[in-house]
Amino acid sequence: MKSRFFLSALLFLIASISFGQEDNFKENISRYIKTVQKENEIPGISLCIVKDDEIIYKSHSGLASIEHEVPIKETSIYRVYSLTKTVISVGIFQLIEQGKLSLEDKIVTHISGLPTTWNTVQIKHLLSHSSGLPDMRVFGTAETINEAQAKKLAFEQKMTFKPGERYSYNQTNFWLLHRIIEKITGKTLSDFIIENQFEGERKNVFFSSDSKQIVKNRVTSYFPFSTGKMIIDLPTLEGDYMYAANGLNITLNEFVKWNKRLKDNKLLKEETMLEMWKTFPYTKSNKMFTYAWDKIMLNNHESYGFTGSLITAYRIFPEDNLSIFLFSNGLGKIYDIDTIVNSIATMVNRDIFDVHELTYKSFKPIVMNENYNVIKSKYLELKKSSNYQEIDFEDLLNNLGYELLNSQKKEKAIKLFKLNTQEFPNSANTYDSLGEAYFTLKKYNLALKNYKKAIALGGTNGNAEEMLQKIKVIKNK
């Protein structure tokens, strides 16, 4: 039975965020971007929207360098961080088209000297972040560790799960893809990518993982992660061995050109591109991910893309002939850049809207104000409804659990996190969150139990292990 409450709430929210095209579209977009920039303390931002092969909106605002008051402009070059991975994926599929590589190839057929425990890992596992390999990014920075040292440390670690089981974001995967590309082509990664995807453009397209390297027209990157206040980007995994993971630097205009080549099948044949965008069949996870591309459904509209370090995003809606590019050079507050892209897509086409975000907004008052039995009843009603098949319920419950936790409604938060572990027993993240809730209540034994469960299910990029150490220190005291 459909819930009238949820349906009416969603319709109201859709209407409230859908700035009509018949109103002043460009003014609405500009006003929205200014608000996003101000609220999240973004130094500089560039946005481009391409619809039906025409640029319908493009803007540059803010500062490329705060300290020198240099404005963002057409020639500004952005480091796109992990958005680099989509370009690397296209490069891998170009080699597949040429018959030089296969998704089923085991990585040991292309790279020698790897640990025997890595023998079953295939190319498809690297692209889908399902390799189970230890992650190089937790070992240190280029200021303290080089490639040889990172390799040694990675080789000494155990696999975290069997290849293909689940999604676990991992930079080691793209270090391996980097070396495989160079081995097969006999070229540097930079030369291969620029020659085969960017028509040899080297002035406005290049690889550099060092944000402190001085490059003409490149924007300065700013983050609050290390100090809580916005500072110039600190080097992390900055060696050239991480180019495939985070090294692409490019102007907005050159990325828009690249997108057109992709759409026009100049980079890949259409059937190859569709293969690249196939949802990967994880054996123990319902994560919706393809071969290095996020797959995001918005009211039955498929979109593909990725983000970089929370500050760059690219999304393509193939059936709607719509592409959105959002590049920025930092942030003062952490926000979800995918949500911003979703909202922009809604402004372009009212039928493209984020059912998950709207459901979250309509369900939140119930979670905050009703007792747990009502919450669970409404959740189960929502889950059964055919209107909400696109919803990532694990993420929904997890985010609402944190809303309760942050509002000091900790006991109710624990009940919601427990429900999430029952609904999604194979997800490490659900147990990690439940562990955090117990940790805030100083119930350390229960926190310990759930963090260990999270690790057994593949871990949460080192967070569960780190929390175990904190609990150990506390208990020793």
C-alpha positions in Angstrom: 0.0 0.0 0.0 1.4 3.4 -1.0 2.1 6.0 1.6 0.2 9.2 0.9 2.4 11.1 3.3 5.6 10.3 1.5 4.1 10.8 -1.9 2.7 14.2 -1.1 5.9 15.2 0.7 8.0 14.3 -2.3 5.8 16.1 -4.7 6.0 19.2 -2.6 9.8 19.0 -2.4 10.2 18.4 -6.1 8.1 21.5 -6.8 10.1 23.5 -4.3 13.5 22.8 -5.9 12.5 22.8 -9.5 13.3 26.2 -10.8 11.3 26.4 -14.0 13.0 26.8 -17.3 10.3 29.2 -18.3 11.5 31.4 -15.4 15.0 32.8 -15.9 17.1 29.6 -16.1 20.5 31.2 -16.1 19.7 33.5 -13.2 18.4 30.6 -11.2 21.5 28.6 -11.8 23.8 31.6 -11.0 21.9 32.3 -7.8 22.1 28.6 -6.8 25.8 28.4 -7.4 26.5 31.6 -5.5 24.6 30.1 -2.6 26.5 26.9 -2.7 29.8 28.7 -3.0 29.1 31.0 0.0 27.6 28.3 2.3 30.5 25.9 1.7 33.3 28.5 1.6 34.4 27.5 -1.9 37.3 29.8 -3.1 36.7 29.4 -6.8 34.2 27.5 -9.0 33.6 26.8 -12.6 30.4 25.2 -14.0 29.4 24.1 -17.4 26.1 22.5 -18.6 25.9 20.9 -22.0 22.4 19.9 -23.3 21.8 18.4 -26.8 25.4 19.2 -27.7 25.1 22.9 -26.9 26.6 24.7 -23.9 23.5 26.1 -22.2 25.3 27.5 -19.2 28.9 28.3 -18.3 30.4 30.4 -15.5 33.6 31.1 -13.6 33.5 32.8 -10.2 35.7 33.4 -7.2 39.4 33.1 -6.7 42.0 30.8 -8.1 44.4 32.1 -5.5 43.0 33.6 -2.3 46.3 35.1 -1.1 47.1 36.7 -4.4 43.5 37.6 -5.3 43.8 35.9 -8.7 40.3 35.3 -10.2 39.1 32.1 -11.8 38.9 32.5 -15.6 38.6 30.5 -18.8 42.3 29.6 -18.7 42.3 28.3 -15.2 43.6 24.8 -14.8 42.2 22.5 -12.1 43.7 19.4 -10.6 40.7 17.1 -10.7 42.0 14.5 -8.2 40.1 11.2 -8.3 38.0 12.3 -11.3 41.2 11.2 -13.1 40.0 7.6 -12.7 37.3 8.0 -15.3 39.9 9.0 -17.9 42.1 6.1 -16.9 39.1 3.7 -17.3 38.5 5.0 -20.9 42.2 4.3 -21.5 41.9 0.7 -20.3 38.9 0.1 -22.5 40.7 1.6 -25.5 43.4 -1.1 -24.9 40.6 -3.7 -24.6 39.2 -2.6 -28.0 42.7 -3.0 -29.4 42.8 -6.6 -28.1 45.8 -5.8 -25.9 43.9 -6.3 -22.6 40.9 -8.1 -21.2 38.8 -7.4 -18.1 39.4 -11.1 -17.2 43.2 -10.8 -17.4 44.9 -11.6 -14.1 47.2 -8.7 -13.1 50.1 -11.1 -12.6 50.1 -11.7 -16.4 51.2 -8.1 -16.9 53.2 -7.3 -13.8 55.8 -9.6 -12.2 57.0 -9.7 -8.7 53.6 -9.4 -7.0 52.7 -11.4 -3.9 51.2 -14.8 -4.6 48.1 -13.8 -2.6 47.3 -11.3 -5.4 47.3 -14.0 -8.1 43.5 -14.1 -8.5 43.0 -10.4 -8.9 41.8 -9.4 -12.3 41.7 -6.1 -14.3 37.9 -5.9 -13.6 38.6 -6.0 -9.9 40.9 -3.0 -10.1 38.4 -0.9 -12.0 35.5 -1.8 -9.8 37.4 -1.4 -6.5 36.7 -5.0 -5.6 40.2 -6.3 -5.5 40.5 -6.6 -1.7 44.1 -5.4 -1.9 45.7 -3.3 0.9 45.4 0.4 0.2 48.6 2.4 -0.4 47.0 5.6 0.6 47.1 4.7 4.3 50.9 4.3 4.4 52.0 7.9 4.2 52.7 10.8 1.9 55.3 11.5 -0.8 57.2 13.5 1.7 57.7 10.5 3.9 57.4 7.5 1.5 58.3 6.7 -2.1 57.0 4.1 -4.5 59.4 1.4 -3.5 58.5 1.8 0.1 54.8 2.0 -0.6 55.1 -1.3 -2.6 57.0 -3.0 0.2 54.4 -2.0 2.8 51.5 -3.1 0.5 53.1 -6.4 -0.3 53.4 -7.2 3.4 49.7 -6.7 4.1 47.0 -9.3 4.0 44.1 -9.2 1.5 41.1 -7.7 3.1 38.5 -9.8 1.3 38.2 -12.1 -1.8 38.3 -10.3 -5.1 34.8 -9.4 -6.4 33.0 -9.6 -3.1 32.5 -5.9 -2.4 33.3 -2.3 -3.2 36.2 -0.8 -1.2 37.8 2.4 -2.7 41.5 1.7 -3.1 44.4 3.7 -4.6 46.5 0.6 -5.1 44.1 -0.5 -7.8 45.0 2.5 -9.9 48.7 2.3 -9.2 48.6 -1.2 -10.8 46.5 0.1 -13.8 49.1 2.8 -14.2 51.9 0.3 -14.5 49.9 -2.1 -16.7 49.2 0.7 -19.2 52.8 1.6 -19.4 53.9 -2.0 -19.7 51.5 -2.7 -22.6 51.9 0.5 -24.5 55.6 1.2 -23.9 54.7 4.8 -23.2 54.4 6.9 -20.1 50.9 7.1 -18.7 50.9 10.8 -19.5 51.8 10.3 -23.1 49.3 7.5 -23.7 46.4 9.4 -22.2 47.1 12.8 -23.8 47.8 11.3 -27.2 44.8 9.0 -27.3 42.1 11.1 -25.5 43.2 14.8 -25.7 44.5 15.1 -29.2 48.0 15.8 -28.0 47.0 18.9 -26.0 49.7 19.5 -23.4 49.4 23.2 -22.5 46.0 22.8 -20.8 46.2 19.1 -20.0 49.0 17.4 -18.0 49.7 15.1 -15.1 50.9 16.3 -11.8 50.1 15.0 -8.3 51.9 17.7 -6.6 49.6 20.6 -5.7 52.5 22.7 -4.6 54.3 22.6 -7.9 54.1 26.0 -9.5 52.3 25.8 -12.8 51.1 28.8 -14.9 47.3 29.2 -14.7 46.8 26.4 -12.3 44.4 27.1 -9.4 45.6 26.7 -5.8 43.8 24.0 -3.9 42.6 24.6 -0.4 41.3 22.1 2.2 40.3 22.0 5.9 41.1 18.4 6.6 44.4 18.6 8.5 43.7 21.6 10.7 39.9 22.2 10.6 40.6 25.5 8.8 41.1 26.0 5.1 44.8 25.8 4.2 46.8 25.2 1.0 46.6 21.5 0.0 49.1 19.3 1.7 50.8 16.6 -0.4 49.2 13.2 -0.1 50.4 10.3 -2.3 51.9 13.0 -4.6 54.5 10.8 -6.3 54.1 10.2 -10.0 53.3 6.6 -9.3 49.8 7.9 -8.3 49.1 9.7 -11.6 46.4 7.3 -12.5 44.7 7.8 -9.1 44.7 11.6 -8.8 47.1 13.3 -11.3 45.1 14.8 -14.1 45.2 18.6 -14.4 42.9 20.3 -17.0 40.9 23.3 -17.9 37.1 23.1 -17.9 37.1 23.7 -21.7 39.4 20.8 -22.4 37.3 18.5 -20.2 34.1 19.6 -22.1 35.9 18.7 -25.4 36.8 15.3 -24.0 33.2 14.7 -23.0 32.1 15.5 -26.6 34.7 13.0 -28.0 33.4 10.4 -25.6 29.7 11.0 -26.6 30.6 11.1 -30.3 32.3 7.7 -30.0 35.7 9.1 -31.0 37.3 7.6 -27.9 35.4 4.3 -27.6 32.9 2.5 -29.8 29.4 2.7 -28.4 29.3 -1.0 -27.4 32.6 -0.6 -25.6 31.3 2.5 -23.7 28.2 0.5 -22.7 30.4 -2.3 -21.4 32.4 0.2 -19.4 29.1 1.4 -17.8 27.8 -2.0 -16.9 27.0 -2.4 -13.2 29.6 -4.6 -11.6 28.1 -7.8 -10.0 29.6 -7.8 -6.5 29.0 -11.1 -4.8 28.4 -9.7 -1.3 27.3 -6.1 -1.9 24.5 -4.2 -3.6 26.7 -1.3 -4.4 25.8 0.4 -7.7 29.1 0.9 -9.5 30.6 0.2 -12.9 34.2 0.1 -14.1 35.6 3.2 -12.3 32.4 5.2 -12.8 29.6 5.8 -10.3 26.2 4.9 -11.6 23.5 7.2 -10.2 19.8 6.8 -10.8 17.6 9.9 -10.5 13.9 9.1 -11.0 14.8 6.3 -13.5 17.3 8.6 -15.4 20.7 6.9 -15.6 23.8 8.9 -15.1 27.5 8.1 -14.9 30.4 10.0 -13.5 32.8 10.5 -10.6 34.1 13.1 -8.2 37.5 14.2 -7.0 38.5 15.0 -3.4 35.0 16.5 -2.8 35.7 19.5 -5.1 35.4 18.3 -8.7 32.5 16.4 -10.3 31.5 15.3 -13.8 28.3 13.6 -14.7 26.8 12.4 -18.0 23.1 11.5 -18.6 23.3 9.6 -21.9 19.6 9.2 -22.6 19.0 12.9 -21.8 22.0 14.1 -23.8 23.0 16.1 -20.8 26.5 16.6 -19.2 27.4 18.6 -16.1 30.9 19.7 -15.1 31.5 21.3 -11.7 35.1 22.2 -10.9 36.3 24.0 -7.7 39.6 24.5 -6.0 38.7 23.8 -2.4 36.2 24.1 0.4 35.9 25.3 3.9 33.1 23.0 4.9 32.5 19.4 3.9 29.5 19.0 1.6 28.2 16.4 -0.9 29.1 17.6 -4.4 27.0 14.9 -6.0 23.9 16.4 -4.3 24.8 19.8 -6.0 25.1 18.1 -9.4 21.8 16.4 -8.8 20.1 19.7 -8.0 21.6 21.3 -11.2 20.2 18.4 -13.2 16.8 19.0 -11.8 16.9 22.6 -12.8 17.7 21.6 -16.4 15.0 18.9 -16.4 12.2 18.7 -13.8 11.8 15.0 -14.4 15.4 14.3 -13.2 15.3 14.5 -9.5 17.1 12.8 -6.6 14.5 10.5 -5.1 16.9 9.5 -2.3 17.5 13.1 -1.2 13.9 14.0 -1.3 13.0 10.8 0.6 15.6 11.7 3.2 14.1 15.2 3.7 10.6 13.8 4.0 11.6 10.9 6.4 13.8 13.0 8.6 11.0 14.7 10.7 9.6 11.2 11.5 13.0 10.0 12.6 13.7 13.0 14.7 10.2 13.3 16.4 8.6 9.9 16.6 9.4 6.8 18.7 11.4 3.9 17.3 8.4 1.7 16.6 6.8 4.3 14.4 10.1 4.9 12.6 10.6 1.2 11.9 7.0 0.8 10.7 7.3 3.8 8.3 10.6 2.5 7.0 9.2 -0.9 6.2 6.2 0.7 4.5 8.6 2.9 2.5 10.8 -0.1 1.5 7.8 -2.1 0.2 6.5 0.7 -2.0 7.2 0.4 -5.7 7.8 4.2 -5.7 11.1 3.9 -3.9 13.0 1.1 -5.6 15.9 3.5 -6.4 16.5 4.3 -2.8 19.8 3.3 -1.2 18.1 2.3 2.1 21.4 1.4 3.8 22.7 5.0 3.1 19.3 6.5 4.1 19.3 4.7 7.5 22.9 5.4 8.1 22.6 9.2 7.5 19.5 9.4 9.6 21.2 7.6 12.3 23.9 10.2 12.3 21.3 12.9 12.4 20.1 11.4 15.7 23.6 11.0 17.0 24.5 14.6 16.3 21.2 15.7 18.0 22.2 13.8 21.2 19.4 11.2 20.6 21.9 8.5 21.1 19.8 5.6 22.2 17.4 6.0 19.3 20.4 6.3 17.0 21.7 3.0 18.2 18.3 1.4 17.5 18.4 2.8 13.9 22.0 1.7 13.4 21.1 -1.8 14.7 18.2 -1.9 12.2 20.7 -1.1 9.5 22.9 -4.0 10.4 19.9 -6.3 10.4 18.8 -5.1 7.0 22.3 -5.1 5.5 24.3 -7.7 7.4 27.1 -7.9 4.8 27.9 -4.2 4.9 31.0 -3.2 6.9 29.8 0.4 7.0 26.7 -0.5 9.0 28.7 -2.1 11.7 31.3 0.7 11.7 28.5 3.2 12.3 27.0 1.2 15.1 30.4 0.9 16.6 30.8 4.7 16.5 27.4 5.1 18.2 28.5 2.8 21.0 31.8 4.6 21.2 30.1 7.9 21.8 28.1 6.3 24.7 31.4 5.0 26.1 30.2 1.4 25.7 33.6 0.3 24.5 33.1 -3.4 24.6 30.1 -3.2 22.2 31.9 -0.7 20.0 34.9 -3.1 19.9 32.6 -6.0 18.9 31.1 -4.0 16.0 34.4 -2.6 14.7 35.8 -6.1 14.6 32.7 -7.2 12.6 33.3 -4.3 10.2 36.9 -5.4 9.7 35.8 -9.0 9.1 33.5 -7.7 6.4 36.3 -5.9 4.6 36.9 -2.8 6.7 36.0 0.8 6.2 39.2 2.2 4.6 41.1 2.0 7.9 38.6 3.7 10.1 37.6 0.6 12.0 41.2 -0.4 12.6 42.0 3.2 13.8 39.0 3.1 16.2 40.1 -0.2 17.7 43.4 1.3 18.6 41.7 4.3 20.3 39.5 1.9 22.3 42.6 -0.1 23.3 44.3 3.1 24.5 41.2 4.1 26.5 40.8 0.7 28.1 44.5 0.6 29.0 44.1 3.9 30.8 
